[in-house]
Amino acid sequence: MPSGYFALGDSMSIDAYAGGPGLGAASLLADDLGIDLTMLAADGATSDDVVHRQLGQVHGRPALITLTMGGNDLLTTLVSAPAPAALSAAVTRIAENYETALMSLTATGARVIATTVYDPSDGTGDLSLVGLPEMAGGAAVLDTLNTMIRESATRHGAALADVHAAFLGHGTSAGDISSPDSHPANRDLWFCGHIEPNAWGARAIRDTWRRVLQSS
């Protein structure tokens, strides 16, 4: 009988920025469901890390798998080589990794939830206020990535959690996303440390996953 929950991906899933153990999105969901969590997601993980380091650690017959990846690939490219051609190549690479990951994960028979990538800039593409370069056409690049995630989820029979849509209005337009505070008084601000989900953001990701499970 399927059992257990594996969380793969990046800091969208983990506890660190939400205030400590048990407070990240995956931990909250596991607690809600009363299911054992194996946390494979890691801070700073790229889609290559998920495919080459995390995917092979999924074993047995899981009941549930969540996947958050792609944002760090774009961020790394933005900082190191922000040219449009490099960003386009990064999206292509992420797409290939999504195909690999979802093909493998859905084959386990688990309920698999793919997750769109949120936008700390709230659609402007401008993160210069927190010391990051502005991404030319950044909103369009992220839209392309999220469209790819949606299409890959559909092809492989995975559910889709649209965290991107849920987070709009809770980034730079809501407050200072560079703040290290995991529990800011402003509960409309869902980011901390520039791009990380704070406690309110972690709850929002958990809520988005939970709605997907309830509707499927």
N, C-alpha and C positions, 0 to 999 in steps of 0.2 A: 504494500500500500504506500502511495507517495507520502512523504513527510519531509518537513524541514524547509527552510527558506534561505536561499543564497542571494546576497546583494553584491552585484558586480558594478564596477565603475570608479567614479572619482569622488570628490568632496561633497557633491550633491547628496550622497548617501550616508556619509559618516557622521560620527558624534562630535568631532573635535571643535567645530565652530559653533555648535548649537548650545554649548555650555558644559559638555562632559558626557560621561558614559550614560547611555540610555536615552539621550535627548535628540539624537540625529534622526533623520527621516526613516531609515531602515529599522532602527531600534524601536522607534515609536510604532511602526506598522507591525513588527513582530510581536510587540507587547499587546497591541490591540487584538491580534489574531490568536494569541496564545500559542505561538509557533516558535520553534528553535531557529535562531538566526546564525548563519555562518557569514561573517563579514569579510568579503574579499576585496571590496572597494577600498581604494587608498588615496590619500591626499596627493594631488598632482598627477594622478594616473591619466595617461593618454589612451586613445583607442588601441594603439599598438600594445601598451601594457596590459590592457584587458584581454586582448587576443593571445598574447604570448606568455603572460604571467598568471592571469586569473582564470581564464577559461578552462584550463586543464585541471583546476582544483575542484570543479563541480563534479560531484560523484553521486552514485546511488540514484534514487528516484525522487527528486525534490518535488514538493507540492507547489512551490512558488519561487520565481526568480525575478528580480528587478535589475534593470540595466540603465546606468547613467554614464554616457561618455560622449566625447566630441568637443566639449568646451575648452579643455586644456590644449587640444591640438590647435584650435584656432588661436588661443591666446599665445601659445609658444610661437606660432608663425607670425602673429601680429607684432610681437616684440623683436623677433630675429630677422624677419624678411617680409615686411608689410605690403609688398607689391601685389597687385591683383592676381598675377599669374601664380604666385606662391600660395595665396589664399585659396584660389581655385583648386590647386593641386592638393591642398590640405583637405578640402571637402571631398575630393575624389578618394583620397586615402581613407578618410573616415567611412565613406560609403562602402568601400571594400571590406573594412573591418566589421561594419554592421552586418553585412551579408554573412561573413564568416561566423560571427558571434551568434546571430539569431538562428542560423541554420543548425548550429551545434546545440544551442540551448533549447529550442523548440523540440528537437529530437529526443530530449529527455522525457517528454510528456508532461512537463511542468506547465503551470500557468505562467507565461512570460510577459512582463510588462516593459516595453521600451519607453523611454522618456525623452521628450524634446528638451532642447538646451535653452535655458533662460537668458535674458538680456539685461544685465545690470544698468545699461544706458537707457532703458525704457524706449528703445526704438530710434534713438538719435545716432548711435554708433560712436558717440563722443565720450571717452573715458579719460580725457585729458585732466579733468579735475582731480583724478586720483593717480596721476602720474603715468598713465598709459597712453600710448599714441592713438590718435584718432584713426579708425579704420575706414578708409575710403569705401563708400558703398557698404558699410558694415552691416546695416540692417538687412540689405538684400543678400549678402553672403550668409548671414545667419538664417534667413528665410529659406535659402537654398538647402542649407544643411538640415533644417527641420523638415522640409518637404521630403528630403531623402530618407530621413528617419521614419516618417509616416509611411512612405511607400515601401520601405524595407519591412516594417512591421506587418503591413498588409500582405506582402508576398509570403511571409513566413508564418502567418497565423498568430502573431503576437498581438497583445493588447497595446494600446497607446495611451500614455498619460501626457496630456498637453500642459506641461509645467511652464512652457514659454508663455502661453496665454494666461495662465493663472498668475504669473509674476509681473505682468505688465502693470506699471504704475506703482510698483513697490521697490524701485531702484533709485536712480539719481533724482528722479522727480519727487521722491518721498523724503529724501534726507541724505545724510553723509554716509555713503556706502563704505568709506574707508575706516569708519569707526571700528574698534576691536570689540565693542560691547555685544555680547551674545544675546542679551535681553534688554534692548533699548526701550525707553519709555514709550517711544513712538512705535506702536505695533503695526503701522503701515509700512515701516521700513523692514525689509526682509533680507538684507545683505549686511555683511560685516567683512572687514579685511579686504575690501575692494570687490571681490567676486564670490565670496563664500556665503552659504545660507546660514543666517543666524537662527536663534531658536524659533522665531516666528516663521522664517522661511522653511526650516525643517518641518514644522507642523504643516505648512502649506503643501510641501511635496508629499508628505504622508497622506494628507487629505485627498490630494489628487489621485494618488495610487489607490486609496481606499474606495473612492468613487468609481474608479475603473473596475475594481473587483466586484463592487456591489451591482454594477450595471451589466456585467458579463456573465 
